[in-house]
């Protein structure tokens, strides 16, 4: 084969690979804000001088088995206190329930999350940009509309 053809195929392959990476790893699928009445994830240790009530936490899900977790300090600075990539994917119980219920609105839904070997459970009680940290899977939760209120996008922030 001609060296130019081999070089073109190689470069095309690299470009396609980079495009695939961009669309499967770099694109945020959805983002959420930790509910004010939720505990923090088990892997979070608040810096000295901060309380749970003063901080906000955002979760950015990608269409990969990873998510980005960002903890911010109080307004007006909203300084980043923690910015980590965690392993996060649908919990097997949620996957099984979704298989049983093809076109229904399943609530709550759960994500299994892990950071540095510390496992935790993320709960989505309703459609909307809010999540909770859960201690166990609870299939009997009834969600009220007050839990699913609209959240100001500025509170969620962006992953950068």
Buried (B, 14 or more C-beta within 10 A) or exposed (E): EEEEEEEEEEEEEEEEEEEEEEEEEEEEEEBBBBBEEBBBBBBBEBEEEBEEEEBBBBBBBBEBEBBBBBBBBEEEEBEEBBEBEBBBBBBEBBEEBEEEEEEEEEBBBBBBBBBEEEEBBBBBBBEBBBBBBBEEBEEEBEBEEEBBEEBEEEEBBEBE
